[in-house]
Amino acid sequence: MSEAKAKTRSQLKVVDVTDLILHDILAGVLAPGVWLKQIDLEQRYQSTRPEVRRALDRLVQRRLVEHVPNRGYHVFEPDGRQAMEVSDIRVILETAVADKIIANASELTTKKLRDLAHRFDDLIMNGTMIELYEANLAFHRELLALCGNSELVNLVTEIRQRTSSAPVSQWKTRARIEQSSREHHQMIDALAAKDIEELKRVTVTHIRQM
């Protein structure tokens, strides 16, 4: 194997380890505050020490993992102040493009969003928490993508992960999950009605509860 190919293969493995750790953080398998022993992660993900270390450093950059000098790494545990500040940022960004989302919405995109909202509804009864979390992300990413700014979509996707490490803490009760479902459909109704102010109102309500 050439040096270039070996390097590419190594880089892909690092990305894979990062994604695996990220998935377990988001699923709540690695809970907020838990210390991440590198030897345990090596065994868990069948990876080398350098690969695990690079993966952890990537997650530190994304503020999902915190590095404490001379102690190691632990899953980041945001406080209430940070959660509020992240919500403030999301409100500013997502309401600012509500007019563009409305302008770019079509019957086809509205139907796709409705299908994603129905999938979320079905998973309330039949899915796991991580499936529900991923369905929620898929809905919001598709909705926000209508603004036409892929960098903004990626930024919001990244910062929303800072609000809470595990999706289970996103919805404290079954009633809150069901309310989230209703808000998804209210957003779609606002799109269909071309009602910018209503879309903004529901977006703010939706973000503030998470």
N, C-alpha and C positions, 0 to 999 in steps of 0.2 A: 504494500500500500504506500502511495506517495505521501510526502510530508503534508502537502496541501489537502489531500483527501482525509488524512488522519486528523488534521486540525478541524476540518469541517465536521467530521463525525464527532469529535470531542465537544465542539460547540453545541451540536444538536443534543447531546446527552446532558449538557449543563441546563439547557432550556427545558428538557424533559423533567429533570429533577426539580427545577424551580416550579414548574407547573404542578407536579405531584404534591409538593409541600404546600403550595398555594391552595390546591383543591382541598387538602385535609384541613387547612386553617379555615377556609370558607365553610366547610362541612361541619366544623365544630369538633372534628376528631382531635385536632391540636387546639386546645382551648386558650382563650385569652389569658396571658400571664404565665402559661406553662413554659418551663425551661426546655430548650431544644439541645439535647446532647448529641454532638456530632457522630459519635460512635453508634448511637441508637438509630440515627437517620441513615447512616451508611448501611446498616443491616436492613432497615425497613425498606429502603428504596434500591438496595443492591447497587450502591454507588461507591466511589472512592472518596477519601477525605477532601481532596481538592475540589471535586465536583460539588460536594455538599457545602463546602465553605463558600464557593462562588455563588451557589444558589441562595444561601442565607444572606450574603452581601447584596444580592439583587433584591431580595425581599426587604432588606433594611432600607434600600433606596426608595422602595415603594411604601415605606412606613407601615408595613404589615408585621415586621419583625424588628425588635430592638436589640442592639448590641451593647452590652455593659462591659467595659474594659476589665480584664482579669477575672471575669465571671462567666461570660459566654453570651448566648443568644436566648431570647424568649419571645413568645408571641406577643405582639404589641397589644396593650389593653388601653384603649382610649378612654379619657374621662368625659364627663358630661359637657364640659366647656368645649372640648374639641369637637364632639358630636354636633353641638349647636353651631359652631363655626363652619363645619363642613356643610351642614344643612343650609346655612346662609349663602355659602358660595354656590351651591346647587340651585337655590332659588334664583339668584342673580343670573346665572348662566342659562338656565332652562326657560325662565320666563322671557328673557331677552330675545330668544329666537322663536317665540310662540307665533309671531306673525309669519315667519318664513315656513314654519311647520304647516300652518294653515294653508299658505299659498301653494305649497308643493304637494299637498295631500290630493289623492285621486280616489276614485271608486275602488281601484285595484289595491292601493296601499291601505285604504281604510278597511277593506275586507281582510287583508293579511293581518292587520292589527287586531281585528275582531277575532280571527282564528287563534291568534296568540293569547288573547284575553280568555277565550274559552278553554284553551289548554291549561292556563293557570287555574281556572275554575275547576276543571276536572281533577287536577292534581291536589286540590284542597281535600278531596275525598279519597283519592286513590294513590297519591304519590308520596314520595319521601320528602323531607324538609329540603334536602339539597336539590331535588328535582324542582320543587316549588321555587326555590331561590333562583335557579338557572332559568326557569320559565319567566320569572319576573324580570330578570336582567334582559332576556331576549325581547320581551315586550317593550321595555324602556329604550333599549338600544335602537330598535326598529322605529319607534316613535321619534326619537331624537335625531335619527339619521335623516329625517325629512327636512331638517334645517339646511342640509347640503354642506355642512362643515365637518369633515371627518375628524379633524384635530380636536374640535370641541367635543365630539362624541367620545373619542378616546380619553380625553381629559376627565369628563364626567364619569366614565366607566372606572377610571383609576381612582378618583377621589372618593367615590361612593364606598369603596372598599375600606376606607379609613374610618367610616362611621362605626362599624362593628365587624369584628373578625368572623363571627359565626352568624349565619342567617337565622338561627333559632331565636337570637335575641332581637331580631328585627321586628318580629311579630310576637308580642307578649301573650296574646290570647287568640282563640279561634275567631272571636268577634272582630279583632283587628285585621286578621287575614281576610275575612269576608268583606270588611270595609274596603280594604285595598282592592279587592276584586271589583266592587261597585265603582270605585274611583277610576279603575282602568276603563270601564265602559263609559263613564261620564266623560273621560278625555276623548274617547272615540266619538261620542255623540257631539262634543264640541267641534271636533274636526269636520264631521258631516254637516254641521250647521254653519261652518265657517265663523264660529264665535271665538274670537281671539281672547276676549276678557274672561270668558268662561273657562277656556283652556288654562289660562294663567291661574285663575282661582283654584281650580281642582289640582293643578300641579303644585301650588304652594301647600295646600292642605295635605296632599299626598306625601310630599317631602318632609314636612314638619313632624309627621307622626312616626317617621322611621329613625 
